[in-house]
Amino acid sequence: MKIISLILLFFAISCKSNNTVSINDITDKIPATSLSKEINLLMQNLEAQTELTKTYNPAYVTLKYPNGDVPINTGVCADVVVRALRATNIDLQKEVHLDMNKNFSVYPKRWNLKQLIKILTIDE
């Protein structure tokens, strides 16, 4: 739960307009002994990604599955989080896809989909 809280906190702060956020701004408020090795790695990966993704581009892009991504230098704050998680060996795209396959009925109905869109390149 602590890792999700940190991700959401970083996500919320990094999405603010033109604010520079350092991981230290967040982790300095948390005792080092309470951060696991995995959380520290994730936080380092998040900060590293903010140095790579410099252009905000909210355009909708169809991504391949698995491991789909837009160019590393562009994207939105969610792309930064997904890339940092992948660098920590967590593929959020795959985890969400697998969960949607199992639990589609509980997901929001915003896009008026009756079922999960079938992707031919699935490697599950």
Secondary structure, 3 states (H helix, E strand, C coil): CHHHHHHHHHHHHHCCCCCCCCHHHHHCCCCHHHCCHHHHHHHHHHHHHHHHCCEECCCCCCCCCCCCCCCCCEECHHHHHHHHHHHCCCCHHHHHHHHHHHHHHHCCCCCCCCCCCCCCCCCC
